[in-house]
Amino acid sequence: MTPDIDRTHHLECEAFADAFRSLLESVLPDTTTAVVHLDEAEMDMEPDGDDCRRTWDDVGHRFERVPDEDRNGTLAWHCPTTTEPGREALLALVDLTAGIAGRHFVFRLELRNEGTPVLDAIPHHADAAVDATLLEGGPRTGEIVGLEGHDACLVPAETRLEWTAEDRNWSLRGGSLCLETLDGRRTSCYGLTGLQRATIDDDGTVLSLAWNPGEFPDDAVGTLLSWLTDRLYTPPPAIPCGTPERAREVHAYVTALLEAYDGRDL
């Protein structure tokens, strides 16, 4: 039985399909096999199901069926990542994840090195992660690494900091700031790549934040989306850190993440 992947780092990105392809290409030299789980019903779906069918008709002969690994109604297939034809066939499927049906057709994808998982991705969740300990020259434990040519970075999956302030549990988890009620019943997380500014206040213990509200079309739909965002997306305007040392730690982490992500300078 194949072991579960140790997700040491996950992909934080603006455009998943392009960033994911770049990440996968960088990982391929450290792998021997790709495992793809395909939802064949998506080939009949609009708007890009026909693209999925054409691509699979072109490259499907490069894959070997593995019924023992079927899951969640999807079919499992293997292909080698050590040959040029195998890699080309795999990348053709990866390119489909830019489409609505395509990201569901390629339901899940895993890269392995002699049976050990190295990369795991669920495209329709815009989710990808690696075990960096198995990558030659990969990120070190706790290190944030940018993905060249993309607004994207690999961030450590583990929780970086945890503390309690103002009747909330606060934490930095990967690329998110998370707030949890003291009873643990409710948690809200906010992507740190949405920050425009983070400054330490005069007393040294509070981080004041400014968030990017996002861009919406200048029409009725944009007005509705803006209205919904104002009411449903309410990130905190400040982070009470409790101590100047923790405030500096939080600020340093956010700064490193955004610099790796898109070169942003807070």
BAPA-734811 format. One record per residue (C-alpha): x, y, z. Coordinates in steps of 0.02 Angstrom, whole numbers, padded with zeros to 5 digits, always signed. Example, Ala and Ser with C-alpha at 12.3 -4.5 7.8 and 13.67 -1.06 7.14 Angstrom:
+00615-00225+00390+00684-00053+00357
This chain:
+00000+00000+00000+00067+00170-00050+00100+00283+00101+00018+00454+00115+00123+00602+00065+00204+00709+00199+00145+00880+00140+00288+00989+00202+00251+01134+00082+00098+01186-00016+00075+01297-00168+00010+01472-00141-00032+01553-00308-00137+01673-00410-00166+01565-00566-00166+01382-00518-00146+01293-00685+00010+01389-00741+00092+01387-00570+00052+01203-00545+00130+01156-00712+00287+01252-00666+00297+01166-00497+00267+00995-00573+00402+01019-00704+00526+01067-00568+00484+00910-00469+00485+00785-00614+00674+00748-00607+00650+00681-00430+00512+00559-00480+00486+00397-00575+00296+00381-00593+00140+00487-00609-00029+00428-00546-00181+00518-00614-00361+00493-00558-00480+00539-00698-00666+00576-00689-00716+00521-00864-00892+00593-00847-00814+00766-00864-00776+00731-01047-00962+00757-01080-00971+00922-00986-00969+01100-01049-00876+01206-01086-00713+01111-01113-00759+00927-01097-00722+00902-01282-00544+00963-01251-00525+00832-01115-00586+00695-01233-00472+00748-01375-00321+00758-01261-00356+00590-01181-00382+00510-01353-00210+00578-01401-00110+00528-01246-00210+00392-01159-00106+00254-01237+00042+00316-01134-00047+00270-00972-00073+00103-00887-00236+00064-00799-00219+00027-00611-00392-00026-00546-00327-00059-00370-00299+00128-00348-00471+00188-00405-00554+00305-00280-00706+00418-00263-00780+00359-00427-00623+00402-00526-00509+00288-00626-00324+00274-00586-00188+00272-00718+00003+00266-00710+00132+00334-00829+00322+00345-00815+00402+00514-00782+00574+00451-00832+00538+00454-01020+00504+00601-01133+00341+00528-01204+00279+00495-01027+00317+00671-00970+00237+00748-01125+00079+00646-01099+00071+00697-00916+00095+00882-00955-00044+00874-01085-00163+00821-00946-00095+00954-00828-00134+01088-00958-00317+01036-00951-00328+01099-00772-00346+01275-00840-00522+01228-00894-00681+01210-00792-00713+01030-00842-00527+00995-00856-00488+01030-00674-00621+00903-00627-00573+00778-00762-00396+00775-00691-00473+00743-00521-00311+00706-00429-00129+00689-00478+00019+00618-00384+00204+00603-00424+00303+00463-00343+00484+00412-00330+00494+00222-00325+00325+00213-00239+00351+00357-00117+00237+00509-00146+00330+00670-00184+00190+00783-00251+00002+00778-00227-00126+00890-00311-00315+00911-00320-00340+01036-00462-00524+01075-00432-00475+01132-00257-00326+01230-00326-00224+01126-00205-00048+01060-00230+00086+01009-00106+00256+00926-00101+00365+00831+00020+00515+00947+00006+00627+00826+00103+00625+00713-00051+00673+00848-00175+00851+00881-00229+00885+01061-00180+00705+01082-00119+00647+01206+00014+00716+01180+00188+00604+01153+00338+00508+01314+00369+00576+01399+00213+00466+01500+00094+00521+01488-00089+00455+01588-00237+00408+01507-00402+00504+01601-00536+00397+01684-00669+00235+01667-00570+00141+01755-00431+00165+01600-00325+00270+01522-00190+00291+01364-00088+00248+01393+00094+00277+01278+00243+00122+01178+00283+00148+01177+00470+00081+01310+00587+00217+01441+00610+00152+01538+00760+00007+01517+00883-00051+01632+01024-00207+01693+01114-00262+01875+01119-00427+01971+01135-00528+01812+01167-00467+01727+01008-00337+01599+00962-00226+01671+00824-00108+01575+00710-00005+01586+00551-00040+01428+00452+00053+01416+00288-00009+01562+00184-00154+01608+00299-00194+01707+00455-00320+01608+00558-00434+01661+00701-00521+01533+00810-00647+01553+00951-00582+01495+01119-00703+01349+01119-00637+01294+00949-00808+01295+00868-00773+01425+00735-00618+01462+00633-00593+01593+00498-00437+01600+00389-00379+01740+00274-00250+01725+00136-00099+01832+00175-00070+01867-00010-00221+01984+00003-00124+02104+00113-00076+02276+00050+00008+02338+00208+00062+02274+00379+00142+02396+00499+00190+02381+00682+00100+02512+00788+00188+02631+00906+00169+02518+01059+00258+02379+00963+00130+02242+01002-00003+02268+00867+00010+02244+00679-00106+02359+00582-00166+02284+00418-00235+02347+00253-00314+02217+00139-00339+02218-00048-00528+02224-00077-00509+02145-00249-00560+02211-00420-00737+02195-00486-00814+02241-00656-00894+02411-00670-01071+02345-00695-01218+02272-00598-01128+02107-00571-00976+02198-00503-01085+02300-00386-01166+02141-00319-00998+02055-00295-00928+02207-00206-01081+02212-00091-01064+02027-00050-00878+02044-00018-00904+02189+00102-01022+02083+00205-00947+01910+00195-00760+01944+00184-00710+02033+00344-00525+02007+00379-00460+02085+00540-00395+02264+00528-00258+02224+00654-00167+02080+00737-00144+02094+00926+00021+02004+00952+00040+02027+01139+00227+02061+01137+00345+02162+01027+00446+02005+00993+00295+01913+00924+00242+02065+00822+00413+02066+00740+00401+01879+00706+00231+01896+00624+00288+02046+00522+00445+01954+00465+00345+01802+00411+00217+01904+00313+00355+02006+00232+00451+01849+00178+00294+01769+00107+00242+01918+00002+00419+01948-00062+00429+01766-00119+00252+01771-00190+00263+01922-00305+00408+02030-00246+00291+02141-00145+00372+02257-00019+00269+02298+00135
